[in-house]
Amino acid sequence: YGGGFGSANGLRTQDFGGLSPQQLDGIKKFNTQELALALKSSQAPMLIDVWSSEDAIPGALTLLSGGLAFDEPAKETPYAARFSNLLKLLSPDTEKPIVFYSKGRDWLSANAAMRAKKLGFTQVGWYRGGLDGWKAAGLPVAPAAVRAVVQ
């Protein structure tokens, strides 16, 4: 199921629950089948959940509130620094594939993926379907394990 508009090249600072774009410039979009296969491969990506609930995709690390963005520099600048520091702790190798997801097709994972790309991560992915899409496909979930909180 589609929805959203073409592509985006900037962070969304309001209405994070709104429908995300179809594409993000320079970021690989995964569908459910592609992500499931990638996670089983010998070079599985680091999977980062930026929303979190009681459930998560198995193997995901939760970077709670990792998809926010702010218009005001007084909020955005320290938030961006915390995001950068925490992401580098969770995934110190910027060459390793990394995939972000959220609850559904919202902006949280899109924002996080764009931030990672800007920070120099070279193989950034984005699972637009999120946990809702994963569950709709009947795939297993695991208890969420929050590793870091950005805000």
Sequence and secondary structure as in RCSB ss.txt:
>XXXX:A:sequence
YGGGFGSANGLRTQDFGGLSPQQLDGIKKFNTQELALALKSSQAPMLIDVWSSEDAIPGALTLLSGGLAFDEPAK
ETPYAARFSNLLKLLSPDTEKPIVFYSKGRDWLSANAAMRAKKLGFTQVGWYRGGLDGWKAAGLPVAPAAVRAVV
Q
>XXXX:A:secstr
   S SEE S   S TTS   SEETTBEEE HHHHHHHHHSTT  EEEESS  SEE TT EEEETTT   SSHHH
HHHHHHHHHHHHHHH   TTS EEEE SSSSHHHHHHHHHHHHTT SSEEEETTHHHHHHHTT   EE  EEEE 
 
